[in-house]
C-alpha cells in the first residue's frame, strides 16, 4: 500500500472520529474553524488581504513591517554546525535553488505581515538536498492535528496550486506519489508549456494550475513524512492559546490605519479650497453697477488700484480649521504607534520628543524586537534541521540529526548596546578584581559566581559547562 493510500485511509478515519466528537482541533473541510480560539474563516481571509493591501499601499504599515525585518534580520543570520551537518546546512542555506541568505528578509516580512509562515521542502532524491518554497497563508485551507495532541500538526491541506509531490485531488484527477497528474504530465519541469499564463503551475498565484482541488502536504511530524517527496513546516507568531494560526503584527492597527488614510485623503481634497479666495468690494449704492463693470476683469497681481474712502476691499478665504484636525490626526498616529509597539519617532513623527524621551521610548520596542529575533532564530534552526533530517531519512547523510549542533549567532539589535555592555563589564571586572585582591586567598566559589555575571553584563552569557572549564584551568594555573 502506497503512502498516499495509507494517508487517505488515515484521513477517512480521522474524519469519522471527528464526526463522533473525538480527535483533534480541526473541523471537516469547508467549515473553516481550526481551534477553539481561532478567528472565523472569513475574518482570517479578510485580515490577510487587508494586511497585505496595507503593506502595499500604506506608508505606515510598510514602515512598521520593514522596521521589524531590519532589526531582526540585521546583517543576516547564517546557520553553522560541526562536520557533515555544518557542510549540509551551509549548502542548503546558500544553494542557488534556495538563496535563503537573500530570501530571509522577505520570509520575515511574510511572517510579520500574515502571522504565519508556511514553507514546503521539496527533497531532491539524488542528493537529499531540500528546496524551500513559501506558500501564502491564504492558500492553506485546513490543518489536521493529532487526535490526542492539538498542537501536533500532521497534515496541511492547500488550495489548488499544482504543487509537485503532494496528494492532489480535483476535477482533473488525482496526483500519485510519483508527481504525475491524471493526464501523465509532469509537475512543471524544464520545457513545460504553461499555456497563456506567465506563471508556472508550481507558482501559488498561477491562474491556470495543472490540477484543481486541493493538495495535501505532510508535516515532518507525520509518521509517513520520511518517505514523502515534500513536507511542509509551519511557524506562527501572535498565536492565542487554543489556536493553530497566528495573527498579523498589523492586526490591531488595521482600523486606525484606514481611518488615518481616509482623514489624510480628506485633507488633501480640501487643500485646493485653502488656496481659493474672493474679494468683497464695498461701494456706495449708486456706484455698484459702475464698479461691477470696472472690476469685471480682476486686476493683475501687482497692479495699483486707486479709490476713494467710500470703497473698501475685503478678502474672504474658506476656514478649514486645520488646527482642529491636527489633534485628531495625532491621536490616530499615537494609536498606530502604540499598536505597533514602536515609538513615534521611528515612523518619522518627532513631535515634541527630545533625545532623552526618545531613548526611554526605545527600550520596550527593542525588547520586543529581541523576542522576535529569537523566534526567527528558532525558524532558521528548525528549517535547517528538518532539511538535514530528511536527507538522513533518505539515506543520503551519515551523521545522525542533532538539532543542538546547529547554531545561529544573532546580530545586534542596537549598535549602541555594545558600548554600554562593554562599560558595564569593565566596571564589574574592576569591582571583582578589587574584591579578589582584598581576600587572603583564591576563592573558586566566588570566581564561579562572578564569572557568569561579568559575561552576562558583557552580553555574552556563559554556559555552566564553559564556566566550569574556565575554573578548572584557573585551578591548574594556581597549582602550578
KEKOL-511045 format. One record per residue (C-alpha): x, y, z; chain; residue number from 1. Coordinates in steps of 0.1 Angstrom, whole numbers, plus 5000, padded with zeros to 4 digits. Each point is the difference from the previous one (the first is absolute). Example, Ala and Ser with C-alpha at 12.3 -4.5 7.8 and 13.67 -1.06 7.14 Angstrom:
KOLVEX; 5123; 4955; 5078; A; 1
KOLVEX; 5014; 5034; 4993; A; 2
# end
This chain:
KOLVEX; 5000; 5000; 5000; A; 1
KOLVEX; 5015; 5033; 4989; A; 2
KOLVEX; 5004; 5030; 5023; A; 3
KOLVEX; 4971; 5018; 4983; A; 4
KOLVEX; 4977; 4970; 5006; A; 5
KOLVEX; 5010; 4998; 5037; A; 6
KOLVEX; 4995; 5038; 5003; A; 7
KOLVEX; 4965; 4998; 4985; A; 8
KOLVEX; 4989; 4972; 5023; A; 9
KOLVEX; 5014; 5019; 5030; A; 10
KOLVEX; 4982; 5032; 4989; A; 11
KOLVEX; 4967; 4982; 4997; A; 12
KOLVEX; 5004; 4985; 5035; A; 13
KOLVEX; 5009; 5034; 5013; A; 14
KOLVEX; 4969; 5016; 4985; A; 15
KOLVEX; 4979; 4972; 5014; A; 16
KOLVEX; 5014; 5006; 5035; A; 17
KOLVEX; 4993; 5037; 4997; A; 18
KOLVEX; 4965; 4993; 4990; A; 19
KOLVEX; 4995; 4981; 5032; A; 20
KOLVEX; 5014; 5028; 5021; A; 21
KOLVEX; 5035; 4986; 5006; A; 22
KOLVEX; 5034; 5009; 4987; A; 23
KOLVEX; 5019; 5031; 4992; A; 24
KOLVEX; 4993; 5037; 4996; A; 25
KOLVEX; 4991; 5001; 4963; A; 26
KOLVEX; 4966; 5000; 4984; A; 27
KOLVEX; 4986; 4983; 4970; A; 28
KOLVEX; 5010; 5016; 4967; A; 29
KOLVEX; 4980; 5031; 4992; A; 30
KOLVEX; 4991; 5010; 5035; A; 31
KOLVEX; 5032; 5019; 5004; A; 32
KOLVEX; 5004; 5000; 5038; A; 33
KOLVEX; 5034; 4989; 5012; A; 34
KOLVEX; 5002; 5004; 5037; A; 35
KOLVEX; 4980; 5012; 5029; A; 36
KOLVEX; 5015; 5035; 4999; A; 37
KOLVEX; 5003; 5002; 4962; A; 38
KOLVEX; 4985; 5028; 4980; A; 39
KOLVEX; 4972; 4990; 4976; A; 40
KOLVEX; 5012; 4992; 4965; A; 41
KOLVEX; 4986; 5032; 4984; A; 42
KOLVEX; 5016; 5021; 5027; A; 43
KOLVEX; 5034; 4983; 4995; A; 44
KOLVEX; 4999; 5005; 4962; A; 45
KOLVEX; 4989; 5036; 5004; A; 46
KOLVEX; 5028; 5008; 5025; A; 47
KOLVEX; 5026; 4984; 4977; A; 48
KOLVEX; 4987; 5020; 4970; A; 49
KOLVEX; 4998; 5033; 5020; A; 50
KOLVEX; 5035; 4996; 5014; A; 51
KOLVEX; 5015; 4992; 4966; A; 52
KOLVEX; 4982; 5030; 4984; A; 53
KOLVEX; 5011; 5023; 5029; A; 54
KOLVEX; 5036; 4989; 4996; A; 55
KOLVEX; 4998; 5007; 4963; A; 56
KOLVEX; 4982; 5034; 5002; A; 57
KOLVEX; 5003; 5015; 5035; A; 58
KOLVEX; 5034; 5016; 5009; A; 59
KOLVEX; 4995; 4994; 5037; A; 60
KOLVEX; 4993; 4962; 4995; A; 61
KOLVEX; 5029; 4996; 4977; A; 62
KOLVEX; 5023; 5018; 5024; A; 63
KOLVEX; 4989; 4979; 5030; A; 64
KOLVEX; 5007; 4967; 4982; A; 65
KOLVEX; 5033; 5013; 4986; A; 66
KOLVEX; 5012; 5010; 5034; A; 67
KOLVEX; 4992; 4966; 5015; A; 68
KOLVEX; 5020; 4983; 4971; A; 69
KOLVEX; 5028; 5025; 5002; A; 70
KOLVEX; 5006; 4995; 5037; A; 71
KOLVEX; 4994; 4963; 5002; A; 72
KOLVEX; 5020; 4990; 4968; A; 73
KOLVEX; 5025; 5027; 5003; A; 74
KOLVEX; 5032; 4991; 4982; A; 75
KOLVEX; 4987; 4965; 4995; A; 76
KOLVEX; 4996; 4967; 5018; A; 77
KOLVEX; 5023; 4971; 4989; A; 78
KOLVEX; 4996; 4965; 5015; A; 79
KOLVEX; 5032; 4981; 5007; A; 80
KOLVEX; 5007; 4965; 5013; A; 81
KOLVEX; 5028; 4974; 5005; A; 82
KOLVEX; 5012; 4976; 4974; A; 83
KOLVEX; 4975; 4985; 4976; A; 84
KOLVEX; 4971; 5018; 5015; A; 85
KOLVEX; 5017; 5034; 4995; A; 86
KOLVEX; 5009; 4992; 4964; A; 87
KOLVEX; 4965; 4990; 4992; A; 88
KOLVEX; 4985; 5030; 5017; A; 89
KOLVEX; 5023; 5024; 4982; A; 90
KOLVEX; 4992; 4985; 4967; A; 91
KOLVEX; 4962; 5000; 5007; A; 92
KOLVEX; 5001; 5036; 5011; A; 93
KOLVEX; 5020; 5013; 4970; A; 94
KOLVEX; 4987; 4976; 4974; A; 95
KOLVEX; 4990; 5018; 4967; A; 96
KOLVEX; 4965; 4985; 5003; A; 97
KOLVEX; 4996; 5013; 5036; A; 98
KOLVEX; 5021; 5032; 5004; A; 99
KOLVEX; 4987; 5002; 5035; A; 100
KOLVEX; 5026; 5026; 5010; A; 101
KOLVEX; 4984; 5024; 4975; A; 102
KOLVEX; 4964; 4988; 5005; A; 103
KOLVEX; 5000; 5002; 5038; A; 104
KOLVEX; 4987; 5036; 5001; A; 105
KOLVEX; 4970; 4992; 4978; A; 106
KOLVEX; 4992; 4970; 5021; A; 107
KOLVEX; 5002; 5021; 5031; A; 108
KOLVEX; 4977; 5026; 4983; A; 109
KOLVEX; 4975; 4972; 4993; A; 110
KOLVEX; 5001; 4987; 5036; A; 111
KOLVEX; 4995; 5035; 5014; A; 112
KOLVEX; 4974; 5010; 4974; A; 113
KOLVEX; 4978; 4969; 5002; A; 114
KOLVEX; 5009; 4985; 5033; A; 115
KOLVEX; 5009; 4966; 4985; A; 116
KOLVEX; 5027; 4986; 4977; A; 117
KOLVEX; 4994; 4968; 4981; A; 118
KOLVEX; 5030; 4986; 4982; A; 119
KOLVEX; 4999; 4968; 4978; A; 120
KOLVEX; 5033; 4981; 4998; A; 121
KOLVEX; 5004; 4980; 4968; A; 122
KOLVEX; 5027; 4973; 5003; A; 123
KOLVEX; 5023; 4992; 4971; A; 124
KOLVEX; 5002; 4962; 4999; A; 125
KOLVEX; 5035; 5001; 4985; A; 126
KOLVEX; 5019; 5017; 5028; A; 127
KOLVEX; 4974; 5006; 5028; A; 128
KOLVEX; 5001; 5038; 4997; A; 129
KOLVEX; 4967; 5018; 5008; A; 130
KOLVEX; 4987; 5030; 4981; A; 131
KOLVEX; 4979; 5025; 5020; A; 132
KOLVEX; 4969; 5015; 4985; A; 133
KOLVEX; 4978; 5024; 5020; A; 134
KOLVEX; 4962; 4995; 4997; A; 135
KOLVEX; 4976; 5029; 5007; A; 136
KOLVEX; 4979; 4997; 5031; A; 137
KOLVEX; 4969; 5006; 4980; A; 138
KOLVEX; 5006; 4968; 4981; A; 139
KOLVEX; 4999; 4978; 5031; A; 140
KOLVEX; 4964; 4989; 5005; A; 141
KOLVEX; 5004; 4974; 5027; A; 142
KOLVEX; 5024; 4987; 5026; A; 143
KOLVEX; 4996; 4965; 5014; A; 144
KOLVEX; 5014; 4993; 5035; A; 145
KOLVEX; 5006; 4969; 5020; A; 146
KOLVEX; 4970; 4986; 5017; A; 147
KOLVEX; 5016; 5001; 5034; A; 148
KOLVEX; 5021; 5032; 4996; A; 149
KOLVEX; 4984; 5031; 4984; A; 150
KOLVEX; 5034; 5017; 4998; A; 151
KOLVEX; 5016; 4972; 4979; A; 152
KOLVEX; 4992; 5009; 4964; A; 153
KOLVEX; 5001; 4970; 4976; A; 154
KOLVEX; 4985; 5010; 4967; A; 155
KOLVEX; 4994; 5033; 4981; A; 156
KOLVEX; 4973; 5002; 4973; A; 157
KOLVEX; 5009; 5027; 4975; A; 158
KOLVEX; 4978; 5016; 4974; A; 159
KOLVEX; 5005; 4988; 4964; A; 160
KOLVEX; 5035; 5012; 4989; A; 161
KOLVEX; 5014; 4970; 4981; A; 162
KOLVEX; 5028; 4994; 5025; A; 163
KOLVEX; 5022; 4970; 4991; A; 164
KOLVEX; 5004; 4972; 5025; A; 165
KOLVEX; 4967; 5006; 5019; A; 166
KOLVEX; 4968; 4980; 4997; A; 167
KOLVEX; 4977; 5021; 4978; A; 168
KOLVEX; 4964; 4992; 4993; A; 169
KOLVEX; 4977; 5020; 4978; A; 170
KOLVEX; 4979; 5002; 4969; A; 171
KOLVEX; 5029; 4988; 4978; A; 172
KOLVEX; 5010; 4970; 5020; A; 173
KOLVEX; 5024; 4992; 5028; A; 174
KOLVEX; 5037; 5001; 5005; A; 175
KOLVEX; 5019; 4970; 5011; A; 176
KOLVEX; 5033; 4998; 5018; A; 177
KOLVEX; 5019; 5002; 4968; A; 178
KOLVEX; 4991; 5036; 4994; A; 179
KOLVEX; 4979; 4994; 4968; A; 180
KOLVEX; 4965; 5011; 4994; A; 181
KOLVEX; 4972; 4980; 4985; A; 182
KOLVEX; 5010; 5010; 4965; A; 183
KOLVEX; 5035; 4987; 5004; A; 184
KOLVEX; 5016; 5035; 4999; A; 185
KOLVEX; 5029; 5009; 5022; A; 186
KOLVEX; 4998; 5025; 5028; A; 187
KOLVEX; 5015; 5030; 4983; A; 188
KOLVEX; 5035; 4990; 4991; A; 189
KOLVEX; 5023; 5017; 4975; A; 190
KOLVEX; 4984; 5005; 4966; A; 191
KOLVEX; 4963; 4997; 5012; A; 192
KOLVEX; 4974; 5020; 4980; A; 193
KOLVEX; 4979; 5020; 5024; A; 194
KOLVEX; 4976; 5014; 4974; A; 195
KOLVEX; 4992; 5037; 5002; A; 196
KOLVEX; 5010; 5004; 5036; A; 197
KOLVEX; 5033; 5016; 5008; A; 198
KOLVEX; 5001; 4981; 5033; A; 199
KOLVEX; 5010; 4963; 5002; A; 200
KOLVEX; 4975; 4976; 5016; A; 201
KOLVEX; 5023; 4997; 5030; A; 202
KOLVEX; 4994; 5037; 5007; A; 203
KOLVEX; 4972; 5006; 5026; A; 204
KOLVEX; 4986; 5028; 4980; A; 205
KOLVEX; 4998; 4982; 4967; A; 206
KOLVEX; 4966; 5007; 4984; A; 207
KOLVEX; 4999; 4966; 4983; A; 208
KOLVEX; 5016; 4973; 5022; A; 209
KOLVEX; 5004; 4965; 4986; A; 210
KOLVEX; 4978; 4986; 5027; A; 211
KOLVEX; 4968; 5013; 5016; A; 212
KOLVEX; 4988; 4992; 5035; A; 213
KOLVEX; 5025; 4997; 5029; A; 214
KOLVEX; 5035; 4989; 5007; A; 215
KOLVEX; 5010; 4980; 5031; A; 216
KOLVEX; 5033; 5007; 5018; A; 217
KOLVEX; 5012; 4979; 5029; A; 218
KOLVEX; 5017; 5016; 5030; A; 219
KOLVEX; 5035; 4987; 5010; A; 220
KOLVEX; 4982; 4986; 5031; A; 221
KOLVEX; 4978; 4977; 4979; A; 222
KOLVEX; 5009; 4963; 5002; A; 223
KOLVEX; 5004; 4998; 4962; A; 224
KOLVEX; 5019; 5032; 4996; A; 225
KOLVEX; 5034; 4983; 4994; A; 226
KOLVEX; 4987; 4984; 4968; A; 227
KOLVEX; 4982; 5031; 4987; A; 228
KOLVEX; 5015; 5020; 4971; A; 229
KOLVEX; 4990; 5032; 5017; A; 230
KOLVEX; 4991; 5011; 5035; A; 231
KOLVEX; 4988; 5033; 5013; A; 232
KOLVEX; 5011; 5019; 5031; A; 233
KOLVEX; 4979; 5027; 5018; A; 234
KOLVEX; 5012; 5028; 5022; A; 235
KOLVEX; 4977; 5026; 5016; A; 236
KOLVEX; 5001; 5031; 5023; A; 237
KOLVEX; 4973; 5018; 5020; A; 238
KOLVEX; 4981; 4967; 5004; A; 239
KOLVEX; 4974; 4998; 5027; A; 240
KOLVEX; 4999; 4969; 5022; A; 241
KOLVEX; 4976; 4976; 4984; A; 242
KOLVEX; 5006; 5012; 4964; A; 243
KOLVEX; 5021; 4984; 4972; A; 244
KOLVEX; 5006; 5032; 4981; A; 245
KOLVEX; 5017; 5032; 5010; A; 246
KOLVEX; 4990; 5036; 4993; A; 247
KOLVEX; 5016; 5029; 4981; A; 248
KOLVEX; 5021; 5026; 5018; A; 249
KOLVEX; 4976; 5025; 4983; A; 250
KOLVEX; 4968; 4983; 5013; A; 251
KOLVEX; 4993; 5023; 5028; A; 252
KOLVEX; 5008; 5032; 4981; A; 253
KOLVEX; 4983; 4993; 4966; A; 254
KOLVEX; 4969; 5021; 5010; A; 255
KOLVEX; 5022; 5029; 5011; A; 256
KOLVEX; 5020; 4998; 4968; A; 257
KOLVEX; 4968; 5002; 4980; A; 258
KOLVEX; 4987; 5029; 5020; A; 259
KOLVEX; 5032; 5019; 4997; A; 260
KOLVEX; 5002; 4994; 4963; A; 261
KOLVEX; 4965; 5013; 4995; A; 262
KOLVEX; 5006; 5031; 5020; A; 263
KOLVEX; 5031; 5008; 4980; A; 264
KOLVEX; 4981; 4995; 4968; A; 265
KOLVEX; 4973; 5024; 5012; A; 266
KOLVEX; 5026; 5026; 5010; A; 267
KOLVEX; 5017; 4997; 4965; A; 268
KOLVEX; 4966; 5004; 4983; A; 269
KOLVEX; 4992; 5031; 5020; A; 270
KOLVEX; 5035; 5015; 4995; A; 271
KOLVEX; 4990; 5016; 4967; A; 272
KOLVEX; 4974; 5020; 5018; A; 273
KOLVEX; 5026; 5015; 5023; A; 274
KOLVEX; 5016; 5018; 4971; A; 275
KOLVEX; 4966; 5014; 4987; A; 276
KOLVEX; 4989; 5035; 5011; A; 277
KOLVEX; 4975; 5027; 4989; A; 278
KOLVEX; 5003; 5038; 5001; A; 279
KOLVEX; 4969; 5018; 5015; A; 280
KOLVEX; 4999; 5036; 4989; A; 281
KOLVEX; 4977; 5024; 5019; A; 282
KOLVEX; 4990; 5031; 4982; A; 283
KOLVEX; 4971; 5026; 5003; A; 284
KOLVEX; 4967; 4987; 4987; A; 285
KOLVEX; 5000; 5024; 4970; A; 286
KOLVEX; 5033; 4987; 4987; A; 287
KOLVEX; 4995; 4962; 5002; A; 288
KOLVEX; 4993; 4996; 4963; A; 289
KOLVEX; 5029; 5021; 4989; A; 290
KOLVEX; 5024; 4983; 5023; A; 291
KOLVEX; 4987; 4966; 4989; A; 292
KOLVEX; 5008; 5008; 4964; A; 293
KOLVEX; 5034; 5015; 5010; A; 294
KOLVEX; 5011; 4969; 5018; A; 295
KOLVEX; 4984; 4974; 4977; A; 296
KOLVEX; 5036; 4991; 4992; A; 297
KOLVEX; 5020; 4996; 5033; A; 298
KOLVEX; 5031; 5022; 5002; A; 299
KOLVEX; 5033; 4982; 4992; A; 300
KOLVEX; 5023; 4992; 5030; A; 301
KOLVEX; 5021; 5031; 5008; A; 302
KOLVEX; 4975; 5024; 4985; A; 303
KOLVEX; 4994; 5034; 5017; A; 304
KOLVEX; 4963; 5006; 5008; A; 305
KOLVEX; 4991; 5036; 5010; A; 306
KOLVEX; 4967; 5005; 5017; A; 307
KOLVEX; 4984; 5025; 5024; A; 308
KOLVEX; 4990; 4995; 5036; A; 309
KOLVEX; 4965; 4987; 4989; A; 310
KOLVEX; 5015; 4968; 4986; A; 311
KOLVEX; 5011; 4971; 5023; A; 312
KOLVEX; 5017; 4967; 4989; A; 313
KOLVEX; 4997; 4969; 5021; A; 314
KOLVEX; 5016; 4965; 4992; A; 315
KOLVEX; 4980; 4970; 5011; A; 316
KOLVEX; 5015; 4965; 5000; A; 317
KOLVEX; 4985; 4967; 5013; A; 318
KOLVEX; 5009; 4990; 5035; A; 319
KOLVEX; 5009; 4963; 5001; A; 320
KOLVEX; 5007; 4999; 5037; A; 321
KOLVEX; 5033; 4982; 4994; A; 322
KOLVEX; 5011; 5004; 5036; A; 323
KOLVEX; 4970; 4980; 5011; A; 324
KOLVEX; 5009; 4972; 4977; A; 325
KOLVEX; 5036; 4997; 5012; A; 326
KOLVEX; 4989; 4987; 5034; A; 327
KOLVEX; 4978; 4973; 4984; A; 328
KOLVEX; 5029; 4989; 4977; A; 329
KOLVEX; 5024; 5000; 5029; A; 330
KOLVEX; 4977; 4978; 5020; A; 331
KOLVEX; 4998; 4975; 4971; A; 332
KOLVEX; 5038; 5000; 4996; A; 333
KOLVEX; 5004; 4993; 5037; A; 334
KOLVEX; 4976; 4971; 4997; A; 335
KOLVEX; 5020; 4986; 4971; A; 336
KOLVEX; 5033; 5004; 5019; A; 337
KOLVEX; 4986; 4983; 5031; A; 338
KOLVEX; 4985; 4971; 4981; A; 339
KOLVEX; 5032; 4994; 4981; A; 340
KOLVEX; 5022; 5001; 5031; A; 341
KOLVEX; 5023; 5026; 4983; A; 342
KOLVEX; 5006; 5035; 5012; A; 343
KOLVEX; 4986; 5029; 4978; A; 344
KOLVEX; 5034; 5013; 4990; A; 345
KOLVEX; 5008; 4967; 4983; A; 346
KOLVEX; 4971; 5009; 4976; A; 347
KOLVEX; 5013; 5035; 4993; A; 348
KOLVEX; 4977; 5017; 5026; A; 349
KOLVEX; 5025; 5018; 5022; A; 350
KOLVEX; 4974; 5023; 5016; A; 351
KOLVEX; 5012; 5016; 5032; A; 352
KOLVEX; 5021; 4970; 5010; A; 353
KOLVEX; 5035; 5008; 5011; A; 354
KOLVEX; 5031; 4977; 5000; A; 355
KOLVEX; 4995; 4988; 5036; A; 356
KOLVEX; 4964; 4991; 4995; A; 357
KOLVEX; 5008; 4983; 4967; A; 358
KOLVEX; 5026; 4978; 5016; A; 359
KOLVEX; 4976; 4990; 5028; A; 360
KOLVEX; 4973; 4992; 4974; A; 361
KOLVEX; 5023; 4977; 4981; A; 362
KOLVEX; 5006; 4974; 5027; A; 363
KOLVEX; 4966; 4982; 4999; A; 364
KOLVEX; 5002; 5000; 4962; A; 365
KOLVEX; 5035; 4984; 5000; A; 366
KOLVEX; 4989; 4974; 5026; A; 367
KOLVEX; 4971; 4990; 4977; A; 368
KOLVEX; 5023; 4998; 4970; A; 369
KOLVEX; 5025; 4978; 5018; A; 370
KOLVEX; 4971; 4976; 5008; A; 371
KOLVEX; 4991; 5000; 4963; A; 372
KOLVEX; 5037; 4994; 4991; A; 373
KOLVEX; 5002; 4970; 5023; A; 374
KOLVEX; 4969; 4986; 4982; A; 375
KOLVEX; 5016; 5005; 4967; A; 376
KOLVEX; 5031; 4982; 5013; A; 377
KOLVEX; 4977; 4971; 5008; A; 378
KOLVEX; 4986; 5001; 4965; A; 379
KOLVEX; 5034; 4998; 4984; A; 380
KOLVEX; 5013; 4972; 5022; A; 381
KOLVEX; 4968; 4979; 4996; A; 382
KOLVEX; 5000; 5005; 4962; A; 383
KOLVEX; 5036; 4989; 4997; A; 384
KOLVEX; 4994; 4971; 5024; A; 385
KOLVEX; 4970; 4988; 4981; A; 386
KOLVEX; 5019; 5002; 4966; A; 387
KOLVEX; 5029; 4979; 5014; A; 388
KOLVEX; 4976; 4976; 5018; A; 389
KOLVEX; 4984; 4993; 4966; A; 390
KOLVEX; 5033; 4993; 4983; A; 391
KOLVEX; 5009; 4977; 5029; A; 392
KOLVEX; 4966; 4982; 4997; A; 393
KOLVEX; 5007; 4994; 4963; A; 394
KOLVEX; 5034; 4984; 5008; A; 395
KOLVEX; 5019; 5029; 4984; A; 396
KOLVEX; 5017; 5013; 5032; A; 397
KOLVEX; 5020; 4979; 5025; A; 398
KOLVEX; 5000; 5019; 5032; A; 399
KOLVEX; 4969; 4998; 5022; A; 400
KOLVEX; 4980; 5033; 5000; A; 401
KOLVEX; 5007; 5021; 5031; A; 402
KOLVEX; 4980; 5032; 5004; A; 403
KOLVEX; 5024; 5014; 5027; A; 404
KOLVEX; 5029; 4997; 4975; A; 405
KOLVEX; 4986; 5028; 4978; A; 406
KOLVEX; 5007; 5035; 5013; A; 407
KOLVEX; 4990; 5034; 4989; A; 408
KOLVEX; 5017; 5031; 5013; A; 409
KOLVEX; 4977; 5030; 5003; A; 410
KOLVEX; 5010; 5034; 4987; A; 411
KOLVEX; 4998; 5030; 5024; A; 412
KOLVEX; 4966; 5016; 5003; A; 413
KOLVEX; 5015; 5033; 5009; A; 414
KOLVEX; 5036; 5011; 4993; A; 415
KOLVEX; 4999; 5023; 5031; A; 416
KOLVEX; 4996; 4969; 5022; A; 417
KOLVEX; 5036; 4990; 4994; A; 418
KOLVEX; 5015; 5031; 5017; A; 419
KOLVEX; 4977; 4997; 5031; A; 420
KOLVEX; 5007; 4963; 5003; A; 421
KOLVEX; 5037; 5005; 4997; A; 422
KOLVEX; 4999; 5027; 5027; A; 423
KOLVEX; 4979; 4979; 5023; A; 424
KOLVEX; 5024; 4970; 4996; A; 425
KOLVEX; 5030; 5022; 5006; A; 426
KOLVEX; 4986; 5014; 5033; A; 427
KOLVEX; 4990; 4966; 5012; A; 428
KOLVEX; 5034; 4985; 4992; A; 429
KOLVEX; 5017; 5028; 5020; A; 430
KOLVEX; 4977; 4994; 5029; A; 431
KOLVEX; 5007; 4963; 4999; A; 432
KOLVEX; 5038; 5006; 4998; A; 433
KOLVEX; 4998; 5023; 5030; A; 434
KOLVEX; 4980; 4975; 5020; A; 435
KOLVEX; 5023; 4971; 4991; A; 436
KOLVEX; 5031; 5021; 5009; A; 437
KOLVEX; 4985; 5008; 5035; A; 438
KOLVEX; 4995; 4963; 5008; A; 439
KOLVEX; 5028; 4980; 5016; A; 440
KOLVEX; 4999; 4972; 4974; A; 441
KOLVEX; 4984; 4987; 4968; A; 442
KOLVEX; 4963; 4991; 5003; A; 443
KOLVEX; 4987; 4977; 4972; A; 444
KOLVEX; 4965; 5005; 5013; A; 445
KOLVEX; 5002; 5038; 4996; A; 446
KOLVEX; 5015; 4996; 4966; A; 447
KOLVEX; 4972; 4976; 4990; A; 448
KOLVEX; 4975; 5027; 5010; A; 449
KOLVEX; 5017; 5030; 4984; A; 450
KOLVEX; 5011; 4985; 4966; A; 451
KOLVEX; 4964; 4994; 4988; A; 452
KOLVEX; 4990; 5035; 5012; A; 453
KOLVEX; 5029; 5017; 4981; A; 454
KOLVEX; 4992; 4983; 4968; A; 455
KOLVEX; 4963; 5005; 5005; A; 456
KOLVEX; 5006; 5038; 5003; A; 457
KOLVEX; 5021; 4998; 4969; A; 458
KOLVEX; 4971; 4986; 4981; A; 459
KOLVEX; 5015; 4965; 4994; A; 460
KOLVEX; 4987; 4977; 5027; A; 461
KOLVEX; 5021; 4970; 5009; A; 462
KOLVEX; 4986; 4965; 5002; A; 463
KOLVEX; 5006; 4981; 5032; A; 464
KOLVEX; 5023; 4975; 4982; A; 465
KOLVEX; 5022; 5028; 4986; A; 466
KOLVEX; 5001; 5017; 5034; A; 467
KOLVEX; 5013; 4967; 5016; A; 468
KOLVEX; 5026; 4996; 4973; A; 469
KOLVEX; 5014; 5035; 5007; A; 470
KOLVEX; 5000; 4994; 5037; A; 471
KOLVEX; 5019; 4967; 4995; A; 472
KOLVEX; 5026; 5018; 4979; A; 473
KOLVEX; 5004; 5027; 5027; A; 474
KOLVEX; 5005; 4973; 5027; A; 475
KOLVEX; 5026; 4983; 4979; A; 476
KOLVEX; 5019; 5032; 4995; A; 477
KOLVEX; 4998; 5008; 5038; A; 478
KOLVEX; 5013; 4966; 5009; A; 479
KOLVEX; 5030; 5005; 4977; A; 480
# end
